[in-house]
Amino acid sequence: MPTGFFDDFVCPHCKKLTSFSMDTTVDVDSFMRSLGGAGSVRVSLSAIRYRCQNPKCLRPLLVLARNTEPTVLLYPPAPGSRTLDSAAPLAVAAAYSEASQCQVIGAMRAAGAMYRMALELLCDEQGIPRTGNNAIGKTYSRLVNRVPDLQAKGLATDLVDNLHEVRLVGNDSVHEGIAFSPAELDDIAGMIEEAVEVLWVQPAQRATMKTAREARRSDSAPPAAPTG
């Protein structure tokens, strides 16, 4: 079992200090992360299910691991924390969940930084590169120059403009040490949710509705006339 993440870990279900056994591991995503001038590194994400070993509990925990190291508790989420719709890519959803859990426990600077990371990963998942230049010649290596391309992916102009607030809050959290208020963080979390709704949730809903329509048509179609 990996060390560190579960050291002195209290089960979020039974609230007892206990040990955990690993049940299953599923590889869910892999992408390249830019290191600036130092090149890039591959990041592999996997979902690992552990089980509490308290005989009176035995309930599961779902953990996100980056390059095999557990980093984020996905289930059960911290009380009061927010999660994205299941249609969202796991990388985006995990960063968003981590940001929200940081916010719930009062780690506001960490929350601001993680919401910004969720936006960065959202751009990745929409195929907006981290290298080269955008349409007006600005380098993609800066998030400020990647966000405008989200408009071509289907986001309204005002939402794209608002998403720059996510970027700025993250920058100020990391570089200026500003701890934003819960209300301010709720606002930028809502912006990310709205973007995910347009980019993934609504398309998934339309696909489900289309499948249902086609199934109804197939079921109601008259039988084919006999041949011969």
C-alpha positions in Angstrom: 0.0 0.0 0.0 1.3 3.5 -0.8 2.6 5.3 2.3 1.8 8.9 3.4 -1.7 9.4 2.3 -3.2 7.0 4.9 -0.8 7.7 7.8 -2.9 8.2 10.9 -6.0 8.3 8.6 -9.4 8.4 10.2 -12.0 6.7 8.2 -14.5 9.3 7.0 -17.3 6.8 7.3 -16.9 5.4 10.8 -14.6 8.1 12.2 -12.2 5.5 13.6 -8.4 5.4 13.3 -8.0 2.3 11.2 -6.2 0.6 8.3 -7.3 0.3 4.7 -7.0 -2.5 2.1 -6.7 -1.8 -1.6 -9.6 -3.4 -3.6 -9.2 -2.3 -7.3 -7.3 0.1 -9.4 -8.6 1.6 -12.7 -6.5 3.7 -15.1 -8.7 6.6 -16.1 -6.6 9.3 -17.8 -3.1 10.3 -19.0 -1.8 13.6 -20.3 1.4 15.7 -20.6 2.0 18.4 -18.1 4.2 21.3 -19.2 7.2 22.2 -16.9 7.8 25.5 -18.6 11.3 25.7 -20.0 12.2 22.3 -18.5 10.1 20.3 -20.9 7.1 18.2 -19.9 6.2 15.2 -17.9 3.5 12.5 -18.4 0.8 12.5 -15.6 -1.2 9.3 -15.2 -4.4 9.3 -13.2 -6.0 6.3 -11.7 -9.0 5.6 -9.4 -8.2 3.3 -6.5 -10.8 1.8 -4.3 -9.8 1.1 -0.7 -11.9 -0.5 2.0 -11.9 0.4 5.7 -10.7 -2.5 7.8 -12.8 -1.7 10.9 -15.0 -4.8 11.1 -18.0 -2.7 12.0 -17.5 -0.5 8.9 -15.9 -2.1 5.9 -17.1 0.7 3.6 -15.3 1.8 0.5 -13.2 4.9 -0.2 -12.4 6.1 -3.7 -9.1 7.9 -4.1 -7.6 9.7 -7.1 -3.9 8.8 -7.6 -1.4 10.7 -9.7 1.4 8.6 -11.0 0.4 5.8 -8.5 0.5 8.2 -5.5 -2.9 8.8 -3.8 -3.6 12.5 -3.6 -7.4 13.2 -3.5 -10.2 11.5 -1.6 -13.0 11.5 -4.1 -15.5 9.5 -2.1 -16.9 10.2 0.4 -16.5 13.9 -0.3 -15.9 16.3 2.6 -19.3 17.4 4.1 -20.4 20.5 2.3 -18.0 20.2 -0.6 -19.1 20.5 -4.2 -18.6 18.1 -7.1 -19.1 18.3 -10.8 -21.5 16.3 -12.9 -20.4 12.8 -13.8 -20.2 13.9 -17.4 -17.1 16.1 -16.6 -13.7 14.6 -17.4 -12.1 13.0 -14.3 -9.1 15.3 -14.3 -11.3 18.4 -14.2 -13.7 16.9 -11.7 -10.8 15.8 -9.4 -9.2 19.2 -9.3 -12.5 20.9 -8.8 -13.4 18.5 -5.9 -10.0 19.1 -4.3 -10.5 22.8 -4.5 -13.9 22.6 -2.9 -12.7 20.4 -0.1 -9.9 22.8 0.5 -12.5 25.6 0.7 -14.7 23.6 3.1 -11.8 23.1 5.6 -10.8 26.8 5.3 -7.6 26.4 3.2 -8.7 29.3 1.0 -5.4 29.9 -0.8 -5.1 26.3 -1.7 -8.7 26.4 -2.9 -8.0 29.3 -5.2 -5.0 27.6 -6.7 -6.9 24.3 -7.3 -9.9 26.1 -9.0 -7.3 27.6 -11.3 -5.9 24.2 -12.0 -9.4 22.9 -12.8 -9.6 25.7 -15.4 -6.2 24.7 -16.8 -7.3 21.1 -17.1 -10.6 22.1 -18.7 -8.6 23.8 -21.4 -6.5 20.6 -21.8 -9.6 18.5 -22.2 -11.0 20.8 -24.8 -7.9 20.4 -26.9 -6.5 23.9 -26.3 -2.7 23.3 -26.4 -0.1 24.5 -24.0 2.4 25.2 -26.8 2.4 27.4 -29.8 0.5 30.6 -30.3 -3.2 31.5 -30.4 -5.0 33.2 -33.3 -3.6 36.6 -32.3 0.0 35.4 -31.9 0.0 35.1 -28.1 1.8 32.1 -26.6 -0.4 29.3 -25.3 2.0 28.6 -22.5 0.1 31.3 -20.5 -3.4 30.5 -19.3 -4.6 34.0 -20.1 -4.1 33.2 -23.8 -5.8 29.8 -23.7 -9.1 30.8 -22.1 -10.3 32.9 -25.0 -10.2 29.8 -27.3 -13.1 28.4 -25.1 -15.4 30.6 -27.0 -14.9 28.6 -30.2 -15.7 25.5 -28.1 -19.2 26.8 -27.5 -19.0 29.1 -24.4 -20.7 32.4 -24.4 -18.5 35.5 -24.6 -19.5 36.7 -21.1 -18.7 33.4 -19.5 -15.3 33.3 -21.2 -14.6 36.8 -19.9 -15.7 35.7 -16.4 -13.5 32.7 -16.5 -10.5 35.0 -16.4 -11.6 35.7 -12.7 -10.8 32.0 -12.0 -7.3 32.5 -13.4 -6.8 35.7 -11.5 -8.0 34.3 -8.2 -5.6 31.4 -8.6 -2.7 33.7 -9.5 -3.3 35.9 -6.5 -3.7 32.9 -4.2 -0.3 31.6 -5.2 1.8 34.6 -5.9 0.2 37.2 -3.6 -0.8 34.9 -0.8 -4.4 36.3 -0.8 -7.0 34.2 1.0 -10.3 34.9 -0.8 -13.6 34.8 1.0 -16.0 31.8 0.7 -18.4 33.9 -1.4 -15.7 34.9 -3.8 -14.6 31.2 -4.2 -18.2 30.2 -4.6 -18.5 32.6 -7.5 -15.5 31.1 -9.4 -16.6 27.6 -8.6 -20.0 28.4 -10.2 -18.2 29.7 -13.3 -16.4 26.4 -13.7 -19.7 24.5 -13.2 -21.4 26.6 -15.9 -18.6 25.9 -18.3 -18.8 22.1 -17.6 -22.5 22.3 -18.1 -22.2 23.7 -21.6 -19.1 21.7 -22.7 -20.0 18.2 -21.4 -23.3 17.9 -19.5 -25.6 19.3 -22.1 -24.0 17.4 -25.0 -24.3 14.2 -22.9 -27.9 14.9 -22.2 -28.6 15.5 -25.9 -26.9 12.3 -26.8 -29.0 10.4 -24.3 -32.2 12.0 -25.7 -31.2 11.1 -29.2 -30.6 7.5 -28.3 -34.0 7.3 -26.6 -35.7 8.8 -29.6 -34.0 6.4 -32.0 -35.0 3.5 -29.7 -38.6 4.6 -29.7 -38.6 4.9 -33.5 -37.1 1.4 -33.8 -39.7 0.0 -31.4 -42.7 1.6 -33.1 -41.6 1.0 -36.7 -44.0 -1.3 -38.7 -42.7 -4.8 -39.4 -41.0 -5.2 -42.7 -43.3 -6.5 -45.5 -42.6 -10.2 -46.4 -40.6 -10.8 -49.5 -40.7 -13.5 -52.1 
